[in-house]
Every structure is written in C-alpha cells, then in structure tokens.
Amino acid sequence: MKTQIWIAVCTYLLVAIVRKRLDVKANLYTILQVLSVTILEKTPILQALSGTESPIVEVQDHNQLLLFDL
C-alpha cells in the first residue's frame, strides 16, 4: 500500500514538473489522460499535449444502449 502511494506521489510530481517546464496550460488531470493514451507511442510529449487546451468533446457511441431515456 505504501508503495502505491509513493508511486502516485512521484507520478504527480513528475507530471507537474513537465507541465511547468513545457509551459503547458492544461490541468494535470488532462495531461495524465493524454499521457495514459499515448504512453506507448513515439510522439514527443509537447506534440501530444499541444491540443489539450480545447474542451474534450464526448463522442456518442451508437452501439451503446441507454440505461435511462432522457
């Protein structure tokens, strides 16, 4: 349990340092989401984070059934 907490703290601090050094305006949560998706790609970090200022648009999946009718 202690190891997981330390890993989470270290990850948070590393992302905060990258955000500060690259002068990225996106919040830390958005940066972590982008990095989790592009972690295995050979894309430079600044290029991966360049489009994060725009709001996230939800894509509707037409194969997904609705639980409640709105």
Residue pairs with C-beta under 8 A, 6 or more apart in sequence:
11 32
12 28
15 28
15 31
15 32
15 35
16 28
18 24
18 31
18 45
19 26
19 28
19 31
22 45
22 46
22 49
24 31
24 46
24 49
24 52
25 52
25 53
26 34
26 49
26 52
26 53
30 52
30 56
31 49
31 52
34 48
34 49
34 52
35 45
35 48
38 48
41 48
